Structure formats: structure tokens, C-alpha cells
Amino acid sequence: MLKKAIFITIRKDSSRLPNKAVREILGHPVMELIIKRAKQAKSFDAVVVCTTTRPIDDEVEEIAKRNGALVYRGSLKDKLDRWNNAAKTYGVDYIVTFDGDDLFCEPKLLDMGAEQIETRGLDFIEAPEGLICGAFTYAFTAKALDKVCSIKASDDTEMMWTYFKDTGLFRTGVLENVPEIYFSNDIRSTLDYPEDFAFYTKVFEHFQCEENDVDLADIVLYLREHPEIAKINIGRQEEFLANQKAKTHLVVKEKE
């Protein structure tokens, strides 16, 4: 049996929104709400919280274990190395990522990613263009991840996708057959700024969803009826994308 896992990448501190992983919405820490949502996906053998070895992230480990998730602690900067060692530790073959910033990452899309990375014979799958920011990130094989870690020549791998897409070594594609309801450039669903926290708080309070179990499609319909909620944080999207672009670096080892 090949093993599939959701890797939740999260740490406690953040320069733009301090302690965002443990900030509370409806009385629950953000990362608890994220773990609850990840566990609603049906295709996985494990949910693994991937955090750092720093003492500040002891609380992250405690919350993860309290909510039934496995934990791997590794490098601060090198996300790829952290994932690779987590995959080896838990014997994982297929990985779908769930960023610790994306409270409404859609479980149905996580399941689709798990199915497609296996059946389509790809090494790496990313979100299609126009998908709501934060609805889905990546799926990839542990074998491809291990290969990436053998060729990279940097430990600054926060923007890890470039090692799969831009080296020409892997079979890559986008998530297919995604329902149209999940596409929008007017909704930003990721937690990076104070405005994002205000956005999430409004939506959670409306649905009173302490289990974080509202389908993203229903959230989209609510936001269409109340565009003023989506406008709370959409103004941060351009800055967010610019920051991501500035942090993207591809540094590989020279061929011998």
C-alpha cells in the first residue's frame, strides 16, 4: 500500500502577523482550525504538521498532538529538507501540502490532488491559474521530493515549487477538473496580514464553524452576497504576490 499524507507547514512566529498560528478565532487557535479542516479530506493515511526545531515552536507541536496530528520538526529555512525528512520518517509516498496560512484550503481539492498525483503519473501538481488563493497548493511524490533535495544548492527553499517546475527534470501538471465555483481573483484566503485575520474572523463568525467544516463553495456564495467582506483583505494580494516572487530562487548543484 502506498501511503498518502497531508503535510501542514507551519511555525508560530511571523514578521507581518506575529503569533498567527496560535491566534484564536471562535476560541480556537488558527492551527487547530487548520488541522480540523485537513482531517476532513478522505484520501489520506496521515496528517503531518511540519514545523521547526526551535523552542518557540514547542507550542505548535503540543497543539498538533492534541488534535491528533503527527509531527515532524526540522529546518527553519529549508522547507524541502523538512518535508523530505518527514516523508522518510513516516514512510510517505505521496504528499499534498496544506499551508498553515490557508484556513479554507478545500478538502475536496486535497482529495483530488491525492488521486491525480497517483493516477496521472506525474511528479508534481500545482493549483490551476485563477483558483482562489489558498484553496489548494501542491501535490508531489516523495521520490521527486528526494530528487529535488539531492540537486538543490541552497537551504532557502520557502518558494519550493521552482525546483520541481523549472529544472526540467520532472513531469509536472495542474490540478484538473476543478469545479468553477473555486475560481476567483476577487477572493484572498490566506493569512499573512492583519487584514487577512479580520477577513477570516468575519467569515468564521458568520458560519459559527468551530470545526472549520464549511465547504469553500458555500463560503464563495456568501462572499458573493457580501462583497464587502472579500474587500477587507483583497487589497493585500498584489503585495503578497510580489513578496513571493522576490523570495523565489532556483539554486542547483553544478553537474559533475
Secondary structure, DSSP 4 states (H G I P E B T S, - for coil): ---EEEEEE--S--SSSTTGGG-EETTEEHHHHHHHHHTT-SS-SEEEEEEESSGGGHHHHHHHHHTT-EEEEE-SS-HHHHHHHHHHHHT-SEEEEEETT-TT--HHHHHHHHHHHHHT--SEEEPPTTBPBTS--EEEEHHHHHHHHHHB--S--SSTHHHHHSSS-S-EEE--S--GGGB-SS-B----SHHHHHHHHHHHHHHT-TT----HHHHHHHHHH-HHHHTTTGGGHHHHHHHHHHT----BPPP-
